[in-house]
Structures are given as structure tokens and as C-alpha cells.
Amino acid sequence: MYDVIIIGSGPAGYAAGIYAGRSMLSTLLITGSTLGGWAALTAEIENYPGFPDGIQGPELMDRMQKQAEKFGVKI
């Protein structure tokens, strides 16, 4: 039994998971066939806040996954 179930592991899904986890809600994030969604398949992301020089898509999604897991999100 979960308080929150999120479908999709793209940036929006992970952001929702991070906020729910930080709010102490039991959270499950359901992924598709590619962990991290389309962003994980993108070579260079240059328009994401906080990365003025851009970041590789897989690296961004890995960081978001680790942060979500830090707050107890089950993936």
C-alpha cells in the first residue's frame, strides 16, 4: 500500500517522487522500458535548470533517481 504511485520515470516523474518522498509519503515510481524516459536517451540537455553548461541525459536521470531513492521512493 502506497500513499502515492507515479507512472513514468522521466524528469517530471522523478521530481514528483522526490517531493512526495520528502513529504514522508510512501511512494512507488513505476518505470517504462527505459529507466529515465526519453531524457535518459538524450546526449546533451542544455535547457534544464541548474546546469548552465548542460548535462548528459543519462547523468541527469541517474542523479534524479539517486535523489528519489534517498527519500525512500521505491522504483
C-alpha positions, 0 to 999 in steps of 0.5 A: 500500500502506497500513499502515492504511485507515479507512472513514468520515470522521466524528469517530471516523474522523478521530481514528483517522487522526490517531493512526495518522498520528502513529504514522508509519503510512501511512494512507488515510481513505476518505470517504462522500458527505459529507466529515465524516459526519453531524457535518459536517451538524450546526449546533451540537455542544455535547457534544464535548470541548474546546469548552465553548461548542460548535462548528459541525459543519462547523468541527469536521470541517474542523479534524479533517481539517486535523489528519489531513492534517498527519500525512500521512493521505491522504483 
